[in-house]
Amino acid sequence: MTIYKITAVPSRFLEIFNSYYDYEYQNGEYVSDKDYEALNAEVEHFNTNVSKAVTIKLEEV
């Protein structure tokens, strides 16, 4: 099982991400591999279309 960590720089972008998708992730929170694929697609969409930069990352731990 692979574990990922969601991070945002600056951290206020995670608040925007949570609001955009109605989530409650905390900066540095761990995410399981079963949620990775769908969440990664949402992170890519958010970074490309909302923040216009890489502000949210999913990193393998």
Order of alpha helices (4+ residues) and beta strands (2+ residues): beta-alpha-beta-alpha-beta
